[in-house]
Amino acid sequence: MRKCPKCAESLSPLYFGTICRHCGADLLYYHFDERLEQDAQKADAQEEKLQRLLNKLPLLKKKQ
């Protein structure tokens, strides 16, 4: 069973709508800003990890 993130009412697993039948909250965009911020933080962490890995490779170091 799924639950609405706003009202915590149970939703049928066969309900594929984007609007909660109980409170009218948009299930797709509820807390969208917070999820977007979390995704941005994850992307920054992955980019930093990749840059550290690439800096270790001798082929990509600049010759002076």
N, C-alpha and C positions, 0 to 999 in steps of 0.2 A: 504494500500500500504506500502511496505517496502522500505527502502532507503539504498543505499550503504553507509557505514561509511566513505569511502575515498572520493568519488566524489559526493555524495548526489543525485545521479540520482535515479529515481524511478525504483523499480523492481516489477515485477508482483507477486501477492500473490501466484500464482501457480508455480512460478519458484523455484525449489528445489535444484538448483545447488549451488556449493560452490564458484564459480568464478563469479565476476561481469562481465556482458556482456559489460559494457561501458569502464571500466578502467582496468579490469583484476585482481583486488585485490581479495585475498582469503578471503571470508566473514567469514569463520570459525575461522581463526587465525589472523585476523586483530586486533591489539592492545591486543594480547593474553597475553603478559607480564604484561600489566597494569591490566587486569582483574584478572590474577593470583595473583598479589600483593594485590588487593582488597579482594580477597577470603581469602588470608592468614591473613590479618588484621581482617577480620570478625571471622575467626576461633580462633585467639588469644583472641579476646574479649569474645567469647562464652566460651572458656576454662577458662578464668579468672573468669567469672561469675559462672561457674560450681564449680570451686575450692572454691570460697567464700561460695557457698551454702553448699558444702560438709564439709567445716570447721565449719559450724554452727551445724552440726549433732553431738549429744553427743556420738553416738555409734562408731564413727570413731576416736575419740580422743584417743591418746596414754596414757596409764597409766604409771606413773613414780614411 
